[in-house]
C-alpha cells in the first residue's frame, strides 16, 4: 500500500518555476514522466506523489522535504539575477535548469556568509579593484597581480596545482570576492560564472574541474567583475566563436598566470624546435598551471606556430585520456568503488 504525500501543489509548482527548472529536467533527474509531475502540481486533480516520490522531487529542487508542505508565500527563494550568456555552445535551446539551480545555490551560500558576518559584527569592505582604463592585456594582468599581491616566487614555490589554487583563491577572497564551487553541471557546459555586486561579488567555479582550470577560471571571472559585468562562461581557451570579452578575459588570465617576461626567462635560449611535450610539462609544473595554458602562452608570445600548438594540444589531450583510462582500469582491477580524479602536479 502506497503512502501519499499531501504536499502543497501550488508550492511545488512555485518552487520549480521560481528556480526556472523545466519539467523535462525534473523528469530526467527523477525518472518520473512530465505528465505525472504536472498532475502533482495541478490543484484541480487529486493526484499526489508518494512519500518517496515527493522526497525525490525535493532533492531535485534542492529544498527540504518539509518545504513542499509549506505555503508558497512562506518560502524564501532567491530570484535569478540577469547574467549574460557568453558560452560557445552550438545548441541555443540548451536546458539551463542545472545552471539555474547552481546559481541559486551559490547566491544562498553568499547570503549565509553575509548573515554570519552581520551576526559577528564583522565589517564588509566593498569590492574595490577597478577596471584598467585600456584594453592592454599586460596592464590588466600587472594591475591584478599587484592588487592581489601575487608573488611569482610564491607561485614557483607551490608544491601542487591545488596549493596554488588555494593561494589564488585566498587572495581573491581577501579582495572582497565570494568564491564558491557548484556541482551538477558538466564542465563543457559551464566552467564558471561571475555575478557582480558592490559587496561580495560572486565567482562560481565548477567543482568537477581540475585545480589548474579552477585557478584560470577565477582570474577569467575576476576580469568580468572588474568590468562590473555578470556572465556565465564555458570556454577558457580562446575560441573562434567566443565573444570579444571572453577572448579578452582569457588573454588577461593567461598573462596573470604565466607572465610573458617570466616565461621568456624560463625558456632561455631554447629554440622553437626544442619545445616539446616534455618541456611543456616542466613549465606547467613550474608555474602550477595546466599544459594547455602553457601551450597557449607559447603561441601568444610567438614561440610556437599554430600547427605546433594544435599538435601539442592534441598530444596533451591524448595523454590525459590515457592516464584517465589507466586509472579506470586500475580501479576496476582493484575493486575500488570510487574513481580517483587525476590532477596535474599533485
Sine and cosine of phi, psi and omega as CSV:
sin_phi,cos_phi,sin_psi,cos_psi,sin_omega,cos_omega
0.00,0.00,0.75,-0.66,-0.03,-1.00
-0.99,0.12,0.60,-0.80,0.11,-0.99
-0.96,-0.29,0.90,-0.44,-0.08,-1.00
-1.00,-0.02,0.55,-0.84,0.02,-1.00
-1.00,-0.06,0.91,-0.41,-0.02,-1.00
-0.99,0.12,0.89,0.45,-0.05,-1.00
-0.94,0.33,0.25,-0.97,0.09,-1.00
-0.99,0.12,0.95,-0.32,-0.10,-0.99
-0.89,0.45,-0.63,0.77,0.02,-1.00
-0.89,0.46,-0.62,0.78,0.02,-1.00
-0.92,0.40,-0.67,0.74,0.01,-1.00
-0.86,0.51,-0.69,0.72,0.02,-1.00
-0.94,0.34,-0.62,0.78,0.01,-1.00
-0.87,0.49,-0.70,0.71,-0.01,-1.00
-0.89,0.46,-0.73,0.69,-0.04,-1.00
-0.89,0.45,-0.70,0.71,-0.06,-1.00
-0.95,0.30,-0.61,0.80,0.00,-1.00
-0.92,0.39,-0.59,0.81,0.02,-1.00
-1.00,0.09,0.03,1.00,0.03,-1.00
0.83,0.55,0.79,0.62,0.03,-1.00
-0.96,-0.27,0.78,-0.63,-0.01,-1.00
-0.99,0.14,0.41,-0.91,0.07,-1.00
-0.89,0.47,-0.59,0.81,0.01,-1.00
-0.88,0.47,-0.64,0.77,0.01,-1.00
-0.91,0.41,-0.72,0.69,0.00,-1.00
-0.87,0.50,-0.67,0.75,0.00,-1.00
-0.90,0.44,-0.66,0.75,-0.01,-1.00
-0.91,0.41,-0.62,0.78,-0.05,-1.00
-0.98,0.20,-0.68,0.73,-0.10,-1.00
-1.00,-0.01,-0.30,0.96,-0.05,-1.00
0.96,0.29,0.21,0.98,0.09,-1.00
-0.99,-0.11,0.58,-0.81,-0.05,-1.00
-0.92,0.38,0.47,-0.88,0.03,-1.00
-0.87,0.49,-0.61,0.79,0.00,-1.00
-0.90,0.43,-0.60,0.80,0.02,-1.00
-0.93,0.38,-0.66,0.75,0.01,-1.00
-0.90,0.43,-0.63,0.78,0.04,-1.00
-0.89,0.46,-0.61,0.79,0.04,-1.00
-0.91,0.42,-0.61,0.79,0.02,-1.00
-0.93,0.37,-0.42,0.91,0.00,-1.00
-1.00,0.02,-0.29,0.96,-0.12,-0.99
-1.00,0.08,0.92,-0.40,-0.03,-1.00
-0.93,0.36,-0.25,0.97,-0.01,-1.00
-1.00,0.08,-0.02,1.00,0.03,-1.00
-0.91,-0.41,0.28,-0.96,0.02,-1.00
-0.96,-0.26,0.38,0.93,0.00,-1.00
-1.00,0.02,0.78,-0.62,0.02,-1.00
-0.77,-0.64,0.47,-0.88,0.09,-1.00
-0.97,0.26,0.35,-0.94,0.13,-0.99
-0.96,0.28,0.15,-0.99,0.03,-1.00
-0.84,0.55,-0.73,0.68,-0.02,-1.00
-0.92,0.39,-0.62,0.79,0.04,-1.00
-0.90,0.43,-0.68,0.73,0.02,-1.00
-0.90,0.44,-0.61,0.79,0.04,-1.00
-0.91,0.42,-0.60,0.80,0.05,-1.00
-0.91,0.42,-0.64,0.76,0.04,-1.00
-0.90,0.44,-0.72,0.69,0.00,-1.00
-0.87,0.49,-0.66,0.75,0.03,-1.00
-0.89,0.45,-0.66,0.75,0.04,-1.00
-0.89,0.46,-0.65,0.76,-0.02,-1.00
-0.99,0.16,-0.15,0.99,-0.02,-1.00
0.86,0.51,0.76,0.65,0.08,-1.00
-0.74,-0.67,0.39,-0.92,0.08,-1.00
-0.89,0.46,0.56,-0.83,0.01,-1.00
-0.81,0.58,-0.64,0.77,-0.02,-1.00
-0.89,0.46,-0.40,0.92,-0.01,-1.00
-0.89,0.46,-0.45,0.89,0.00,-1.00
-0.94,0.34,-0.26,0.97,0.00,-1.00
-1.00,-0.09,-0.21,0.98,-0.09,-1.00
-0.98,0.18,0.23,-0.97,0.14,-0.99
-0.98,0.22,0.60,-0.80,-0.04,-1.00
-0.85,0.53,-0.59,0.81,-0.03,-1.00
-0.92,0.39,-0.33,0.94,-0.04,-1.00
-1.00,-0.07,0.02,1.00,-0.04,-1.00
-0.97,-0.24,0.80,-0.60,0.01,-1.00
-0.98,-0.18,0.96,-0.27,0.01,-1.00
-0.89,-0.46,0.76,-0.66,0.01,-1.00
-0.90,0.44,0.68,-0.73,0.06,-1.00
-1.00,0.04,0.59,-0.81,-0.04,-1.00
-0.93,0.37,0.77,-0.64,0.05,-1.00
-0.98,0.21,0.22,-0.97,0.08,-1.00
-0.98,0.20,0.88,-0.48,-0.02,-1.00
-0.76,-0.65,0.80,-0.60,0.00,-1.00
-0.95,0.30,0.69,-0.73,0.04,-1.00
-1.00,0.00,0.97,-0.25,-0.01,-1.00
-0.95,-0.31,0.37,0.93,-0.02,-1.00
-0.98,0.21,0.46,-0.89,0.08,-1.00
-0.97,-0.24,1.00,0.08,-0.02,-1.00
-0.82,-0.57,0.70,-0.71,-0.05,-1.00
-0.94,0.34,-0.49,0.87,-0.09,-1.00
-0.99,-0.13,0.96,-0.27,-0.05,-1.00
-0.97,0.25,-0.18,0.98,-0.01,-1.00
-0.99,-0.14,0.33,0.94,-0.03,-1.00
-0.84,0.55,0.69,-0.72,0.03,-1.00
-0.96,0.27,0.88,-0.47,-0.05,-1.00
-0.99,-0.13,0.30,0.95,-0.04,-1.00
-0.84,0.54,-0.73,0.68,-0.02,-1.00
-0.89,0.45,-0.64,0.77,0.05,-1.00
-0.89,0.45,-0.71,0.71,-0.01,-1.00
-0.88,0.48,-0.66,0.75,0.05,-1.00
-0.89,0.46,-0.66,0.75,-0.01,-1.00
-0.90,0.43,-0.69,0.73,0.00,-1.00
-0.89,0.45,-0.70,0.72,0.01,-1.00
-0.90,0.44,-0.63,0.77,0.03,-1.00
-0.88,0.48,-0.69,0.72,-0.01,-1.00
-0.93,0.37,-0.63,0.77,0.06,-1.00
-0.88,0.48,-0.65,0.76,0.01,-1.00
-0.92,0.40,-0.63,0.77,0.04,-1.00
-0.90,0.43,-0.62,0.79,0.05,-1.00
-0.90,0.44,-0.69,0.73,0.02,-1.00
-0.86,0.51,-0.63,0.77,0.01,-1.00
-0.89,0.45,-0.66,0.75,0.02,-1.00
-0.91,0.42,-0.67,0.74,0.02,-1.00
-0.89,0.46,-0.70,0.72,0.03,-1.00
-0.87,0.50,-0.64,0.77,0.00,-1.00
-0.91,0.41,-0.67,0.74,0.01,-1.00
-0.90,0.43,-0.63,0.77,0.02,-1.00
-0.91,0.41,-0.70,0.71,-0.01,-1.00
-0.89,0.46,-0.53,0.85,-0.02,-1.00
-1.00,-0.07,0.09,1.00,0.01,-1.00
0.85,0.53,0.63,0.78,0.04,-1.00
-1.00,-0.04,0.64,-0.77,0.01,-1.00
-0.96,0.27,0.54,-0.84,0.08,-1.00
-0.86,-0.52,0.94,-0.33,0.00,-1.00
-0.99,0.14,0.60,-0.80,0.03,-1.00
-0.92,0.38,0.42,-0.91,0.08,-1.00
-0.92,0.39,0.88,-0.47,-0.20,-0.98
-0.91,-0.41,0.02,1.00,0.00,-1.00
-0.97,0.25,0.89,-0.46,-0.08,-1.00
-1.00,-0.05,0.47,-0.88,0.07,-1.00
-0.92,0.40,0.53,-0.85,0.07,-1.00
-0.99,0.17,0.68,-0.73,-0.07,-1.00
-0.99,0.15,0.81,0.58,0.05,-1.00
-0.15,-0.99,0.11,-0.99,0.08,-1.00
-0.96,-0.29,0.39,0.92,0.00,-1.00
-0.98,0.21,0.94,-0.34,-0.04,-1.00
-0.86,0.51,-0.69,0.73,-0.03,-1.00
-0.89,0.46,-0.63,0.78,-0.01,-1.00
-0.93,0.36,-0.63,0.77,0.06,-1.00
-0.88,0.48,-0.73,0.68,-0.02,-1.00
-0.90,0.44,-0.68,0.73,0.01,-1.00
-0.89,0.46,-0.68,0.73,0.00,-1.00
-0.88,0.47,-0.71,0.70,-0.03,-1.00
-0.91,0.42,-0.70,0.71,0.01,-1.00
-0.88,0.47,-0.62,0.78,0.00,-1.00
-0.94,0.35,-0.70,0.72,-0.02,-1.00
-0.88,0.47,-0.62,0.78,-0.04,-1.00
-1.00,0.00,-0.08,1.00,-0.03,-1.00
0.82,0.57,0.73,0.68,0.02,-1.00
-0.99,0.11,0.88,-0.48,-0.04,-1.00
-1.00,-0.09,0.77,-0.64,0.03,-1.00
-0.92,0.40,-0.52,0.85,0.02,-1.00
-0.92,0.38,-0.65,0.76,0.06,-1.00
-0.91,0.41,-0.64,0.76,0.02,-1.00
-0.87,0.50,-0.73,0.68,0.03,-1.00
-0.89,0.45,-0.50,0.87,-0.06,-1.00
-0.99,0.13,-0.16,0.99,0.00,-1.00
-0.91,0.42,0.71,-0.70,-0.09,-1.00
-1.00,0.04,-0.16,0.99,0.00,-1.00
-0.38,-0.92,0.31,-0.95,0.06,-1.00
-0.92,0.39,-0.49,0.87,0.06,-1.00
-0.91,0.42,-0.69,0.72,0.00,-1.00
-0.89,0.46,-0.66,0.75,0.02,-1.00
-0.92,0.38,-0.63,0.77,0.06,-1.00
-0.85,0.53,-0.72,0.69,0.00,-1.00
-0.91,0.41,-0.61,0.79,0.06,-1.00
-0.87,0.50,-0.74,0.67,0.00,-1.00
-0.92,0.39,-0.71,0.71,-0.03,-1.00
-0.87,0.49,-0.69,0.72,0.02,-1.00
-0.88,0.47,-0.64,0.77,0.00,-1.00
-0.90,0.44,-0.68,0.74,-0.01,-1.00
-0.93,0.35,-0.62,0.78,0.03,-1.00
-0.91,0.41,-0.60,0.80,0.06,-1.00
-0.90,0.44,-0.43,0.90,0.01,-1.00
-0.99,0.16,0.05,1.00,0.07,-1.00
0.99,-0.11,0.42,0.91,0.01,-1.00
-0.95,-0.33,0.65,-0.76,0.09,-1.00
-1.00,-0.05,0.93,-0.36,0.00,-1.00
-0.96,-0.27,0.80,-0.59,-0.08,-1.00
-0.53,-0.85,0.63,-0.78,0.01,-1.00
-1.00,-0.01,0.55,-0.83,0.07,-1.00
-0.86,-0.52,0.28,-0.96,-0.04,-1.00
-0.76,-0.65,0.12,-0.99,0.14,-0.99
1.00,0.02,0.15,0.99,-0.02,-1.00
-0.71,-0.70,0.68,-0.74,0.06,-1.00
-0.92,0.38,0.57,-0.82,-0.04,-1.00
-0.90,0.44,-0.48,0.88,0.03,-1.00
-0.92,0.39,-0.41,0.91,-0.02,-1.00
-1.00,0.06,-0.72,0.69,0.04,-1.00
-0.56,-0.83,0.82,-0.57,0.10,-0.99
-0.99,-0.15,-0.53,0.85,-0.02,-1.00
-0.14,-0.99,0.18,-0.98,0.10,-1.00
-0.52,-0.86,0.38,-0.93,0.04,-1.00
-0.83,-0.56,0.73,-0.69,0.07,-1.00
-0.80,-0.60,0.92,-0.40,-0.09,-1.00
-0.99,0.15,0.73,-0.68,0.15,-0.99
-0.63,-0.78,0.45,-0.89,0.05,-1.00
-0.90,0.44,-0.62,0.79,0.05,-1.00
-0.92,-0.40,0.75,-0.66,0.02,-1.00
0.76,0.65,0.86,0.51,0.16,-0.99
-0.87,0.49,0.38,-0.92,-0.20,-0.98
-0.95,-0.32,0.68,-0.73,0.27,-0.96
-0.87,-0.49,0.90,-0.44,0.04,-1.00
-0.99,-0.15,0.74,-0.67,-0.03,-1.00
-0.87,-0.49,0.67,-0.74,0.06,-1.00
-0.96,0.30,0.89,-0.46,-0.07,-1.00
-0.91,0.42,-0.30,0.95,-0.01,-1.00
-0.98,0.19,-0.21,0.98,-0.05,-1.00
-0.96,0.26,0.39,-0.92,0.11,-0.99
-0.95,0.30,0.34,-0.94,-0.04,-1.00
-0.85,0.52,-0.69,0.72,0.02,-1.00
-0.87,0.49,-0.60,0.80,0.01,-1.00
-0.92,0.38,-0.64,0.76,0.04,-1.00
-0.89,0.46,-0.66,0.75,0.01,-1.00
-0.88,0.47,-0.70,0.71,0.03,-1.00
-0.88,0.48,-0.70,0.72,-0.02,-1.00
-0.88,0.47,-0.62,0.79,0.03,-1.00
-0.83,0.56,-0.75,0.67,-0.03,-1.00
-0.94,0.34,-0.63,0.77,0.05,-1.00
-0.84,0.55,-0.77,0.64,-0.03,-1.00
-0.95,0.33,-0.50,0.87,0.05,-1.00
-0.88,0.48,-0.61,0.80,0.05,-1.00
-0.89,0.46,-0.66,0.75,0.07,-1.00
-0.85,0.53,-0.71,0.71,-0.02,-1.00
-0.90,0.44,-0.63,0.78,0.03,-1.00
-0.89,0.45,-0.50,0.87,0.08,-1.00
-0.99,0.12,0.08,1.00,-0.04,-1.00
0.84,0.55,0.71,0.70,-0.07,-1.00
-0.86,-0.52,0.56,-0.83,0.11,-0.99
-0.92,-0.39,0.78,-0.62,-0.09,-1.00
-0.43,-0.90,0.41,-0.91,0.11,-0.99
-0.89,-0.45,0.70,-0.71,-0.18,-0.98
-0.72,-0.70,0.43,-0.90,0.06,-1.00
-0.69,-0.72,-0.28,0.96,-0.10,-0.99
-0.93,-0.36,0.95,-0.32,-0.04,-1.00
-0.98,-0.22,0.11,0.99,0.19,-0.98
-0.86,-0.52,0.79,-0.61,-0.13,-0.99
-0.76,0.65,0.74,-0.68,-0.12,-0.99
-0.81,-0.58,0.53,-0.85,-0.02,-1.00
-0.86,0.51,-0.48,0.88,-0.04,-1.00
-1.00,-0.01,-0.09,1.00,-0.07,-1.00
-0.94,0.35,0.60,-0.80,0.06,-1.00
-0.96,0.30,0.32,-0.95,-0.10,-0.99
-0.82,0.57,-0.69,0.73,-0.04,-1.00
-0.90,0.44,-0.58,0.81,0.03,-1.00
-0.92,0.39,-0.68,0.73,0.03,-1.00
-0.88,0.48,-0.66,0.75,0.00,-1.00
-0.91,0.42,-0.72,0.70,0.01,-1.00
-0.87,0.49,-0.65,0.76,0.03,-1.00
-0.90,0.43,-0.66,0.75,-0.02,-1.00
-0.90,0.43,-0.68,0.74,0.01,-1.00
-0.91,0.41,-0.71,0.70,0.01,-1.00
-0.86,0.51,-0.65,0.76,0.02,-1.00
-0.90,0.44,-0.67,0.74,0.00,-1.00
-0.94,0.35,-0.57,0.82,0.06,-1.00
-0.90,0.44,-0.75,0.66,-0.09,-1.00
-0.95,0.31,-0.62,0.78,-0.03,-1.00
-0.73,-0.68,0.98,0.17,-0.02,-1.00
-0.83,0.55,0.67,-0.74,-0.07,-1.00
-0.81,0.58,-0.73,0.68,-0.06,-1.00
-0.89,0.45,-0.63,0.77,0.02,-1.00
-0.94,0.34,-0.59,0.81,0.03,-1.00
-0.92,0.40,-0.69,0.72,0.02,-1.00
-0.88,0.48,-0.65,0.76,0.02,-1.00
-0.88,0.47,-0.65,0.76,0.01,-1.00
-0.93,0.38,-0.54,0.84,-0.01,-1.00
-0.96,0.29,-0.52,0.85,-0.01,-1.00
0.87,0.50,-0.78,-0.62,-0.06,-1.00
-0.99,-0.11,0.19,0.98,-0.01,-1.00
-0.88,0.47,0.65,-0.76,0.03,-1.00
-1.00,-0.07,0.19,-0.98,0.00,-1.00
-0.84,0.54,-0.63,0.78,-0.03,-1.00
-0.91,0.41,-0.35,0.94,-0.03,-1.00
-1.00,0.00,-0.05,1.00,0.00,-1.00
-1.00,0.08,0.91,-0.40,-0.01,-1.00
-0.71,-0.71,-0.06,-1.00,-0.06,-1.00
-0.90,0.44,-0.55,0.84,0.03,-1.00
-0.90,0.44,-0.68,0.73,0.04,-1.00
-0.92,0.40,-0.66,0.75,0.03,-1.00
-0.84,0.55,-0.68,0.73,0.00,-1.00
-0.89,0.45,-0.67,0.74,0.00,-1.00
-0.91,0.42,-0.65,0.76,0.01,-1.00
-0.93,0.36,-0.63,0.78,0.03,-1.00
-0.88,0.47,-0.66,0.75,0.03,-1.00
-0.92,0.40,-0.63,0.78,-0.01,-1.00
-0.89,0.46,-0.70,0.72,-0.05,-1.00
-1.00,-0.04,-0.06,1.00,-0.05,-1.00
0.84,0.54,0.71,0.71,0.04,-1.00
-0.78,-0.62,0.02,-1.00,0.01,-1.00
-0.99,0.17,0.35,-0.94,0.06,-1.00
-0.90,0.43,-0.53,0.85,0.02,-1.00
-0.89,0.46,-0.65,0.76,0.00,-1.00
-0.92,0.40,-0.68,0.73,0.04,-1.00
-0.87,0.50,-0.70,0.71,0.00,-1.00
-0.87,0.50,-0.69,0.72,-0.01,-1.00
-0.91,0.42,-0.64,0.77,0.00,-1.00
-0.91,0.42,-0.62,0.78,0.04,-1.00
-0.90,0.44,-0.59,0.81,0.08,-1.00
-0.93,0.37,-0.70,0.72,-0.05,-1.00
-0.88,0.48,-0.58,0.81,-0.04,-1.00
-1.00,-0.06,0.13,0.99,0.10,-0.99
0.98,0.19,0.33,0.94,-0.02,-1.00
-1.00,0.07,-0.35,0.93,0.08,-1.00
-0.72,-0.70,0.37,-0.93,0.02,-1.00
-1.00,0.06,0.16,-0.99,0.03,-1.00
-0.89,0.45,-0.60,0.80,0.01,-1.00
-0.92,0.38,-0.63,0.77,0.07,-1.00
-0.90,0.43,-0.66,0.75,0.01,-1.00
-0.86,0.50,-0.73,0.68,0.01,-1.00
-0.88,0.47,-0.67,0.74,0.00,-1.00
-0.90,0.43,-0.66,0.75,-0.01,-1.00
-0.92,0.40,-0.71,0.71,-0.02,-1.00
-0.91,0.40,-0.56,0.83,0.07,-1.00
-0.91,0.42,-0.68,0.74,0.01,-1.00
-0.91,0.42,-0.62,0.78,0.03,-1.00
-0.90,0.43,-0.70,0.72,0.00,-1.00
-0.88,0.47,-0.72,0.69,-0.01,-1.00
-0.90,0.44,-0.67,0.74,0.02,-1.00
-0.88,0.48,-0.69,0.73,-0.01,-1.00
-0.91,0.42,-0.70,0.72,0.01,-1.00
-0.89,0.46,-0.63,0.78,0.02,-1.00
-0.91,0.42,-0.64,0.77,0.00,-1.00
-0.93,0.38,-0.64,0.77,0.05,-1.00
-0.90,0.44,-0.65,0.76,0.01,-1.00
-0.91,0.41,-0.62,0.78,0.03,-1.00
-0.89,0.46,-0.62,0.79,0.03,-1.00
-0.92,0.40,-0.67,0.74,0.01,-1.00
-0.88,0.47,-0.69,0.73,-0.01,-1.00
-0.91,0.41,-0.68,0.74,0.02,-1.00
-0.88,0.47,-0.67,0.74,0.02,-1.00
-0.90,0.44,-0.68,0.73,-0.03,-1.00
-0.90,0.44,-0.68,0.73,-0.04,-1.00
-0.94,0.33,-0.51,0.86,-0.04,-1.00
-1.00,0.03,-0.24,0.97,-0.02,-1.00
0.99,0.15,0.16,0.99,0.04,-1.00
-0.94,0.33,0.72,-0.69,-0.11,-0.99
-0.99,0.12,-0.34,0.94,-0.12,-0.99
-0.91,-0.40,0.69,-0.72,0.01,-1.00
-0.98,0.20,0.80,-0.59,0.10,-1.00
-0.99,0.13,0.89,-0.45,-0.05,-1.00
-0.96,0.29,0.80,-0.60,0.01,-1.00
-0.94,0.33,0.74,-0.68,0.08,-1.00
-0.81,-0.59,0.68,-0.74,0.05,-1.00
-0.93,0.37,0.61,-0.79,0.09,-1.00
0.75,0.67,0.89,0.46,0.00,-1.00
-0.91,0.41,0.00,0.00,0.00,0.00
